[in-house]
């Protein structure tokens, strides 16, 4: 007996959540950003927040492309500056739900300081960080999450640096919600994204994602499917795991990879006092944004 | 022999799903084929216009889909989805 062809279709039920003219996307076969993007779009719908009040901001990199594919208001910023831009949106328009969707190199390396300080201030943001252990788009260079000894184009003899443990970092700098899942654990990931979107304050989700082109091949992991199979055999869920023990090294086959929703706490989120007052209250000049900057004595000279 | 049985073993209804595939979108990553909990899918012999092998229904498993929607979520390309079928 031969396999039968599944029913055909002209469109996908989730097509309306993507910019159809942009698809198919540029991501390699076996990349983990695709499943993460699917989970994000489903979580957008399931969160109950109207789509016209959701914003997606991303930086540079393969995962930075996501802002260009999702069919909501989105912005593709310069390298590392996704969080500052999102902070501006979140502070100026608190009725919007702002999500930063970017990669480990963009958020933690080039935008590392922005990440730290927006978590310290507890800005009302959801930060989704795709961790693929290297700079994928630029050609597989070693990044801040590359495990020690792993090969990369800028570390042909193995990476000599200690990588970041992202959940530990995020919890230490003050994030109110910290989770880690993989591109394989799509159902848990989607539920966690719904939770993070509904939570007020700085929430951080790390997604371990295969990068067959940049990380899998030089490190003898293989295709995206092989890396996903490593997640399947090695991942354990422990929501109460000690955060300092959450280091990941994909090449250590015996070591478990710990996943879970590690931190969920409440802190007052960032509302600068200047923005809570309206300009009219401040200067008695409702509707005239530039009035306060005009030198005294210049009234009526226009 | 275990004496534990689910209390709703006879009353629970397992949903049946119908698989839809858009072969031209597939990039052949095999996520849906390898991670389907019911192993309903297999790789095709021939390839699509881009040269990738897309999923087909395995012989004898045409009615095996339980509409868990894992393939819908894990497919990076929006190339497969399921609908509940009776």
Interface residues (C-beta under 8 A of the other chain):
Chain A: X1 X2 X3 X4 X5 X6 X7 X8 X9 X10 X12 X13 X14 X15 X18 X23 X24 X25 X27 X29 X30 X31 X32 X33 X34 X35 X37 X38 X39 X42 X183 X184 X186 X187 X190 X223 X224 X225 X228 X229 X232
Chain B: X18 X19 X20 X21 X22 X23 X25 X27 X28 X29 X30 X31 X34 X35 X41 X42 X44 X52 X55 X56 X57 X58 X59 X60 X62 X70 X72 X73 X74 X75 X76 X77 X78 X79 X80 X81
